[in-house]
Amino acid sequence: MIPKMAISNTDPTQLDPIHALKDEFRSHLNTFYSRLKLAPPYESVEKALRALTTAVHALPKEEQLRIIADSAARWEQFAHAFHTSGLAKKHRGIIAGLARHRSALDLPAEYDHFLNLFTT
């Protein structure tokens, strides 16, 4: 039997790396909307998290591990989930306007993966 203390100190992201990927995506979504000073569309955010989880779970384990280890591959998955969930349609006019003045935004370059969905 596993002592209670060992269970409570177990990091769930170590048991499920996809959980860590989902947490990272949620963090990026929070940063994206907070830096744009917009309320995140919560239902669509949850839909995006489900889309990411579903897409990554459907991949072979080797591909999952590659994505988790590769920042560019993670952002590709994040952008795909952002798009398929409909997040790119929410606040579209506001974000498209902000994206046209990219240099004025307080966002790291990686967030262009999201911003580009509003300018295409």
Beta strands, then each sheet from edge to edge (+ up, - down):
end
